[in-house]
Amino acid sequence: MKSTGITRKVDELGRVVLPIEMRRTLDISEKDALEIYVEGENIILRKHQESCIFCDSTKDLVNFNGRNVCKACIEKLNNRD
């Protein structure tokens, strides 16, 4: 993990402001969804990216009943015996 030397305080509502330089570098815009992970004592933020529920692919997605499935997985499901 790379240290940026930037620190921010958590406000009364539990919010933390991400510096504009970091948001620009990571292409995070206002209203973008972020995924929150915990790894040991670390909190990890990652820009949310739609992906297949089976293989996590982000290419050729089709929405089926509110879930994303890639075309490759659809083909595998159609060809199973």
N, C-alpha and C positions, 0 to 999 in steps of 0.2 A: 504494500500500500504506500502510495506517495504522499508525503506531507506537503501541504500548501502553506503552512504557517498562518493560515486564517483561522480565527476563532470567532464564534458568535454565541450569544447567550440565548437561552430558551426563555420565551416570555411567559406571562401568567397563563396563557391558553395552550402552552406546549409548542408554540411555533418557533421555527428557526428560519431566518432569512438567508437565502443562498446569494452570495455576491454576484453582481451583474457580470463580472468578468468570467466567473465560473459558468454561469448560465449561458453566456455567449459561446464559450469554448465547447460546451457539451450540447449546444443546440437545444436548450431547454427554454421554452417560451411560456408566457402566462397561460394558465389553464391546462398545461401539459400534465398528464398523469405520471406519477412516480411510484415505482414499486419499492416497498420497504422490506428489507431482510435483516435478520439478526444472525451474526456469526460470532459465537463466543460472546465477548463483551463489546463487539463492534456493531454499529448500525450502518447498513449499506443502503444507499439510495440509488435506484437505476431508473432511467427513463423507460416508461412502459411501452412495450412494443407488442402489437397483436401477434399471436402465434398459434400454431396448431395444437389442439389439446392432447394429441397423441405423440407427436415427435418434436414439438417446439419449433418447427420450421416457420419462417416468416414469409415464404414465397407461395404464390398461387392459392391464397386462402379463400374459402367459401364459408359463408355463415350458415350453419344448420341448427335450427332451434336455439338460436342465441349463442351457439358455440362455434369457434373457428376450427375448420378442418382443412388441411391442405389437399390438393388434388391427388398427390401421390398416395396419401392415406385412404382417400375415397376409393381410389383404384384398387388398393390392397384389400379393402373391405368388400368391394364388389367381386373380387376374384377368389375369395376364400372358399374353401370346400367344406 
